[in-house]
């Protein structure tokens, strides 16, 4: 974790707000219902910061560096392993 956090990463009670990146294979009902909706609820409560990306589009190194936690949901296609490879995880 970073040694210094900007004030924007704290809520009114001075607790750290985690940054979560959700990487989905597609906008399929199970991903939306079981992953995106609960995370959106936490976002509305200002408990988290959130970015949602599709694994074959829009996932940038900057997104992965930004996140404190990355949630992969139903990511099973070997063709999309590049998301991890190009972002230093494998």
N, C-alpha and C positions, 0 to 999 in steps of 0.2 A: 504494500500500500504506500501511497505517496506520503512524504514526510509533512508537507504542508498542503492543506486543502483550501481552495478559495471559499469565501463566505457563501457563495451561491450553492455550495454542496451541503449546506446545513439547513435544517428546518428551523422553525421558530424556537424550538427547545434546545437548539445547538447540538442536535444529534446528526451524525453523518447520514446523508441520503445516498444509498447505493445506486450505482449506474448499471442497468441491466440491458444486455443486448440479447434479443431473441432471434434466432436464425431458423427460419421455417423452410420446408421444401416447396411449399405452395400454400395458397390460401384455401386450405381444405377445412371442412367443418370441425374435425376433431382438434386440429391445431388452434383454431380460433376459439373454440369453446373451452378447451382444457389448458391452453397456454396464454393466448392473447387476452381473453376477457378477464381472467384473474389478475394479470399484470396491469391491465388498464384500470381495474378497480384500485389497485395500490397506487397507480399514478395519480388518479383523481384524488386520493387521500393525501397526496404529496409525500408518500412513504418511499417512493423510488423515482428515478429518472429512467426513461425507457426509450429504446430504439428497437424497431422490428424490421428485419430484413429477410428477403427471400434468398436461399442459398445460391441460386444460380444467377441472381441479379443483385446489384447494389451493396454487396458486402465489401467494405473497404478495410484496409489495414487500420485506418484511423478509427473506424467503429470498434474494432477489436482492442485497440490500445485504449480507447475511451472507457471501455466497460470494466467494472469490477467483477461482474459475473456474466458468463455467456451461457444461454440456455439453447441447447440444440433439441429440436423437436422432430422426431421421425425422419431424421436425415440419414438415409440408407443408400443413396445412389453413389457408387464408387466414382462416377464421372464428376461428382461435385467435391471430391476430396481436396481439390485445389484450394478451397476456402481455407482449410487448415494448413496445407502445405505452404501456400504463399504468405500466410500470416504467422509463421514460425512455430506452430504447435507440433508438427510431425517431423 
